[in-house]
Amino acid sequence: MKILQVGSNSVHVSSYLAAMSTDDASNYLLTEEICSFPGVISNEVISFRSLNPLNLLKSYRLLKNYMEKLNPEVIHIHQVNRLAYFVSKVAHSLSIPVITTAWGSDVLLIPQKNAFFHFLVKQTLKRSHVVTADSQDMIEAMNVIVPSDKYVLLQYGIDPIQPADKQTIVFSNRLHKKLYRIDQVINYFSAFVQQHPEWKLVIGGTGDETEGLMNQVKHLNLEDKVEFVGWLQKAENVAWYGKSTIYISIPESDGTSVSVLEAMSAGCIPIVSDLPVSKEWITNGVNGIIERDGENPLVKAIELDLEKCAEINQRNVQERATRTASLKRFKEIYLTLINGK
C-alpha cells in the first residue's frame, strides 16, 4: 500500500507511523513543518499558515503537483484543520480515497468559532470517504455538521504500560496550552499539598504557557513540590506513568486521550474533565475521578482503592484500546478504500 499520511508535529502521529511501518505499507508524510518521524519514506512540507491569498495559491499549486506526482493509493488525514481542507480538496479532484481521523476539539469546538472554520470542517468531512473518531460524542458532533454513516468509532490504540512501584506523585503531561488547563492542575495541587506535603506534582510537556506556569508555581511557593520535566521521550513518559499514583488531565474539550489510556494501563488513578468522553471510560468514584465544581479532585482520588482502579482500567484498555487491534482495523479500512468497496 502506498499511503500519504497527513498530520502535524505530534507524538500521536509519530507513534502511529512508527507502529504502522510494516512491509505491506509504504508511508509518505505531508506536514506544515519538518518532523523527525520514524517509519516514513519522505516528509514533504507545504504550509497553509499564511493569510496572504497569493501565498495560499502558491501552496495549493505545490500541493497539487506533489500529490499528482506521488499518486498515493489512499490518504490518511490526522486532525481536521486547514491542511486537511486543502488536501481533501486536491484528493477529491484526483479521485484519491481519503480517511480522516478527528482528534476532538477540531470537530467539537473549532466549528463553533465562526462560519469560516465551520466551512473548513464541513468540507473536509464531506470529502472524506471514512472518518474515524475515538469517542461517541465526536461522532454525534460530526453528524450535526454533516449527517453520514461514514463515521467509525476507532481508537489510535496504545501499547499498554507495565506499572512500577507507585510513589506519591501526581503526573500531568498534556500540552501547555489554554485548552488543557494546566494552571488549574497547579491550583488543585497547591491546595492539596497543604494537607498532604509528601506528594509531588510532575508536569511534562511544553507549550506557549510554560513560562507562565513556571511563574505560577514560583508565586505559590511550590518550587520544591512541582517539577517541570519538559518534553518527554517515550521511555521517559513510560517511566513517569509507571511510578505515578495519580494522573490528571482536565482539558476544556477532548476526544479519548491517548495519554489518559496510557495512564490507565499503567495503574494510575485517572482524574479527567466532566466531558461526555470521560464517562465512556470512567465511573466517577469507582475507577477514577471526574472533575466536579467545588471539589478538589486530588482529595477525592486518594480516597479510592488503587488496586481496584488499576484492575478495572487495565481490563478496559486491553479489551478496547490496544494498538494491535486498532492498527489491524485501520489497515482494513485502507484496503477497503483502495479496492473501491
C-alpha positions as CSV (number, residue, x, y, z in Angstrom):
1,M,0.0,0.0,0.0
2,K,1.2,3.5,-0.9
3,I,-0.2,5.8,1.8
4,L,0.1,9.6,2.1
5,Q,-0.1,10.4,5.9
6,V,-1.1,14.0,6.6
7,G,-0.5,15.4,10.0
8,S,1.2,17.7,12.4
9,N,4.3,17.6,14.6
10,S,2.6,15.4,17.2
11,V,3.6,12.5,19.3
12,H,0.4,10.8,18.4
13,V,1.1,10.9,14.7
14,S,4.7,9.8,15.3
15,S,3.6,6.8,17.4
16,Y,1.0,5.8,14.9
17,L,3.5,6.0,12.0
18,A,6.1,4.0,13.9
19,A,3.6,1.3,14.6
20,M,2.2,1.4,11.0
21,S,5.7,0.9,9.5
22,T,5.4,-2.6,8.1
23,D,6.4,-4.5,4.9
24,D,2.9,-4.0,3.4
25,A,2.7,-0.3,3.9
26,S,4.8,2.5,2.3
27,N,4.1,5.7,4.2
28,Y,4.8,9.2,2.9
29,L,4.3,12.2,5.2
30,L,2.9,15.6,4.5
31,T,3.1,18.3,7.2
32,E,3.4,22.1,7.6
33,E,6.8,21.8,9.3
34,I,9.7,19.3,9.2
35,C,9.1,16.3,11.5
36,S,11.6,13.7,12.5
37,F,9.2,10.8,12.5
38,P,10.1,7.1,12.1
39,G,8.5,4.8,9.6
40,V,8.2,7.3,6.7
41,I,9.9,7.3,3.3
42,S,9.9,11.1,3.0
43,N,8.5,14.2,4.6
44,E,7.1,16.9,2.3
45,V,6.5,20.3,3.9
46,I,3.8,22.6,2.5
47,S,2.3,25.3,4.7
48,F,-1.0,27.0,4.6
49,R,-0.5,29.2,7.6
50,S,-0.2,32.4,5.6
51,L,-3.1,34.8,5.4
52,N,-1.8,36.2,2.1
53,P,-4.0,34.9,-0.7
54,L,-1.1,34.7,-3.1
55,N,0.9,32.6,-0.7
56,L,-2.1,30.3,-0.3
57,L,-2.5,29.9,-4.0
58,K,1.2,29.1,-4.4
59,S,1.0,26.5,-1.6
60,Y,-2.1,25.0,-3.2
61,R,-0.3,24.6,-6.6
62,L,2.7,23.0,-4.8
63,L,0.3,20.6,-3.0
64,K,-1.5,19.6,-6.2
65,N,1.8,19.0,-8.1
66,Y,3.1,16.9,-5.2
67,M,0.0,14.8,-4.9
68,E,-0.2,14.2,-8.7
69,K,3.4,13.1,-8.7
70,L,3.2,10.9,-5.6
71,N,-0.1,9.4,-6.7
72,P,-0.9,7.6,-3.4
73,E,-3.4,4.8,-3.3
74,V,-5.0,6.2,-0.2
75,I,-4.6,9.3,2.0
76,H,-4.9,9.4,5.8
77,I,-5.5,12.8,7.3
78,H,-4.8,13.1,11.0
79,Q,-6.8,16.0,12.5
80,V,-9.4,18.2,10.8
81,N,-7.6,21.5,10.2
82,R,-6.6,23.9,7.4
83,L,-4.1,21.5,5.8
84,A,-6.8,18.8,5.9
85,Y,-9.2,21.1,4.0
86,F,-6.7,21.7,1.1
87,V,-5.5,18.0,1.0
88,S,-9.1,16.7,0.8
89,K,-9.9,19.3,-1.9
90,V,-7.0,18.1,-4.1
91,A,-7.7,14.4,-3.3
92,H,-11.3,14.9,-4.4
93,S,-10.1,16.4,-7.8
94,L,-7.7,13.5,-8.3
95,S,-10.2,10.8,-7.1
96,I,-7.9,9.6,-4.3
97,P,-9.8,8.0,-1.4
98,V,-9.4,9.7,2.0
99,I,-9.7,8.5,5.5
100,T,-9.7,11.3,8.1
101,T,-9.2,10.9,11.9
102,A,-10.8,13.6,14.0
103,W,-9.0,14.5,17.3
104,G,-11.5,16.2,19.5
105,S,-11.6,20.0,19.6
106,D,-11.3,20.1,15.8
107,V,-14.9,18.9,15.5
108,L,-16.2,19.7,19.0
109,L,-15.0,23.3,19.4
110,I,-13.4,24.8,16.2
111,P,-16.5,24.7,14.0
112,Q,-18.3,26.8,16.6
113,K,-15.8,29.6,16.4
114,N,-17.1,31.2,13.3
115,A,-18.6,30.4,9.8
116,F,-15.2,30.1,8.2
117,F,-14.0,27.4,10.5
118,H,-17.3,25.6,10.2
119,F,-17.0,25.7,6.4
120,L,-13.4,24.2,6.5
121,V,-14.5,21.3,8.8
122,K,-17.7,20.7,6.9
123,Q,-16.0,20.4,3.5
124,T,-13.3,18.2,4.9
125,L,-15.9,15.8,6.4
126,K,-17.9,15.8,3.2
127,R,-14.9,14.9,1.0
128,S,-13.6,12.1,3.3
129,H,-14.7,8.6,2.5
130,V,-14.3,7.4,6.1
131,V,-13.9,9.5,9.2
132,T,-12.7,7.9,12.5
133,A,-13.2,9.3,15.9
134,D,-12.3,7.9,19.3
135,S,-15.5,8.9,21.2
136,Q,-19.2,8.7,20.5
137,D,-19.7,12.4,21.3
138,M,-17.4,13.3,18.5
139,I,-19.4,11.2,16.1
140,E,-22.6,12.9,17.3
141,A,-21.0,16.3,16.8
142,M,-19.9,15.4,13.2
143,N,-23.3,14.1,12.4
144,V,-24.7,17.6,13.2
145,I,-22.3,19.2,10.8
146,V,-22.5,16.5,8.0
147,P,-25.1,13.7,8.6
148,S,-23.5,10.5,7.4
149,D,-23.0,6.8,8.0
150,K,-19.2,7.0,7.3
151,Y,-18.2,7.8,10.8
152,V,-16.3,4.9,12.6
153,L,-15.6,4.7,16.4
154,L,-11.9,3.7,16.4
155,Q,-9.0,4.4,18.8
156,Y,-5.5,5.1,17.7
157,G,-4.5,2.4,20.1
158,I,-1.8,2.2,22.7
159,D,0.9,-0.2,23.9
160,P,-0.1,-1.0,27.5
161,I,2.4,0.2,30.1
162,Q,3.6,-2.0,33.0
163,P,3.1,-0.4,36.4
164,A,6.1,0.1,38.6
165,D,6.3,0.7,42.4
166,K,3.9,3.6,42.9
167,Q,5.1,6.8,44.6
168,T,3.3,9.8,45.9
169,I,3.4,11.5,42.5
170,V,0.7,13.3,40.6
171,F,1.6,13.3,36.9
172,S,0.4,15.7,34.1
173,N,1.8,15.6,30.6
174,R,-0.7,17.4,28.4
175,L,0.4,20.4,26.2
176,H,0.9,23.7,27.9
177,K,-1.9,25.4,26.1
178,K,-5.1,27.1,27.4
179,L,-7.2,24.2,26.3
180,Y,-5.5,21.8,28.7
181,R,-5.9,23.9,31.9
182,I,-2.5,23.1,33.4
183,D,-2.9,26.2,35.5
184,Q,-5.9,24.7,37.2
185,V,-4.0,21.5,37.8
186,I,-1.4,23.6,39.7
187,N,-4.1,25.3,41.7
188,Y,-5.7,22.0,42.7
189,F,-2.2,20.7,43.8
190,S,-1.4,23.9,45.7
191,A,-4.5,23.4,47.9
192,F,-4.0,19.6,48.1
193,V,-0.3,19.6,49.1
194,Q,-1.1,21.8,52.2
195,Q,-2.7,18.8,53.8
196,H,-0.5,16.2,52.1
197,P,3.0,17.5,52.0
198,E,4.6,14.2,51.0
199,W,3.1,14.5,47.5
200,K,4.8,15.8,44.4
201,L,3.5,17.2,41.1
202,V,5.4,16.3,37.9
203,I,4.5,18.4,34.8
204,G,5.6,17.1,31.4
205,G,5.2,18.7,28.1
206,T,5.8,22.2,26.7
207,G,3.8,24.9,25.1
208,D,3.2,28.7,24.9
209,E,2.1,28.8,28.5
210,T,5.2,27.1,30.0
211,E,6.8,30.3,31.3
212,G,3.5,31.5,32.8
213,L,3.0,28.1,34.5
214,M,6.5,28.2,36.0
215,N,5.9,31.7,37.3
216,Q,2.6,30.5,38.8
217,V,4.5,27.7,40.7
218,K,7.0,30.3,41.9
219,H,4.3,32.7,43.1
220,L,2.6,29.8,45.0
221,N,5.9,28.9,46.7
222,L,5.7,25.3,45.2
223,E,9.1,25.1,43.6
224,D,10.2,22.3,45.9
225,K,6.9,20.4,45.3
226,V,6.5,20.8,41.5
227,E,8.9,19.6,38.9
228,F,8.8,20.6,35.2
229,V,10.4,17.8,33.2
230,G,9.8,19.2,29.7
231,W,9.1,17.3,26.5
232,L,9.4,13.6,27.3
233,Q,10.6,10.8,25.0
234,K,8.6,7.6,25.1
235,A,10.8,5.8,27.6
236,E,10.7,8.8,30.0
237,N,6.9,9.1,29.6
238,V,6.5,5.4,30.4
239,A,8.7,5.7,33.5
240,W,6.6,8.5,34.9
241,Y,3.4,6.7,34.2
242,G,4.7,3.6,35.9
243,K,5.6,5.2,39.2
244,S,2.9,7.9,39.4
245,T,-0.1,7.1,41.6
246,I,-2.4,9.8,40.1
247,Y,-2.7,11.0,36.6
248,I,-4.6,14.3,35.9
249,S,-5.9,15.5,32.5
250,I,-8.7,18.2,32.7
251,P,-8.9,19.9,29.2
252,E,-11.9,22.0,28.2
253,S,-12.6,19.6,25.4
254,D,-11.2,16.3,24.3
255,G,-11.6,13.0,22.5
256,T,-10.4,9.8,24.0
257,S,-6.9,10.9,25.1
258,V,-4.1,8.5,24.3
259,S,-2.3,9.9,27.4
260,V,-5.2,9.0,29.7
261,L,-5.4,5.5,28.2
262,E,-1.7,5.1,28.8
263,A,-2.0,6.2,32.4
264,M,-4.9,3.8,32.9
265,S,-2.9,0.9,31.6
266,A,-0.1,1.9,34.0
267,G,-2.3,1.5,37.0
268,C,-2.6,5.3,37.8
269,I,-5.8,6.7,39.3
270,P,-7.1,9.0,36.5
271,I,-8.6,12.4,37.1
272,V,-10.5,13.7,34.0
273,S,-12.7,16.5,32.9
274,D,-16.5,16.3,33.2
275,L,-16.9,15.6,29.4
276,P,-19.1,13.0,27.7
277,V,-16.0,11.1,26.5
278,S,-14.8,10.8,30.1
279,K,-17.9,8.8,31.0
280,E,-17.2,6.3,28.2
281,W,-14.2,5.2,30.3
282,I,-14.5,6.4,33.9
283,T,-17.2,5.8,36.5
284,N,-16.7,8.6,39.0
285,G,-15.5,7.3,42.4
286,V,-15.0,3.8,41.1
287,N,-12.1,3.6,38.6
288,G,-11.2,7.3,38.6
289,I,-12.4,10.8,39.4
290,I,-14.4,13.1,37.1
291,E,-13.8,16.8,37.9
292,R,-16.8,18.4,39.6
293,D,-17.3,22.1,40.6
294,G,-16.5,22.9,44.2
295,E,-14.4,19.7,44.7
296,N,-10.7,19.2,44.7
297,P,-10.3,16.0,42.6
298,L,-6.9,15.2,44.1
299,V,-8.6,14.9,47.5
300,K,-11.2,12.5,46.0
301,A,-8.5,10.5,44.2
302,I,-6.6,9.4,47.3
303,E,-9.8,8.1,48.8
304,L,-10.0,5.4,46.0
305,D,-8.7,1.9,46.1
306,L,-5.6,2.0,43.9
307,E,-5.6,-1.8,43.2
308,K,-9.3,-1.9,42.2
309,C,-8.9,1.1,39.9
310,A,-5.9,-0.5,38.2
311,E,-7.7,-3.8,37.7
312,I,-10.8,-2.2,36.1
313,N,-8.8,0.3,33.9
314,Q,-6.2,-2.3,32.7
315,R,-9.0,-4.6,31.7
316,N,-10.9,-1.8,29.8
317,V,-7.7,-0.8,27.9
318,Q,-6.9,-4.4,27.0
319,E,-10.4,-5.0,25.7
320,R,-11.0,-1.7,23.8
321,A,-7.8,0.2,23.1
322,T,-4.7,-1.9,22.3
323,R,-2.6,-0.7,19.3
324,T,-2.5,-4.1,17.7
325,A,-6.3,-4.3,17.3
326,S,-6.6,-0.6,16.2
327,L,-3.9,-0.9,13.5
328,K,-5.5,-4.0,12.1
329,R,-8.8,-2.1,11.7
330,F,-7.1,0.9,10.1
331,K,-5.4,-1.3,7.6
332,E,-8.7,-3.0,6.8
333,I,-10.1,0.5,6.1
334,Y,-7.2,1.3,3.8
335,L,-7.6,-1.8,1.8
336,T,-11.4,-1.3,1.5
337,L,-10.9,2.2,0.1
338,I,-8.1,1.1,-2.2
339,N,-10.2,-1.7,-3.6
340,G,-13.2,0.6,-4.0
341,K,-15.6,-1.3,-1.9
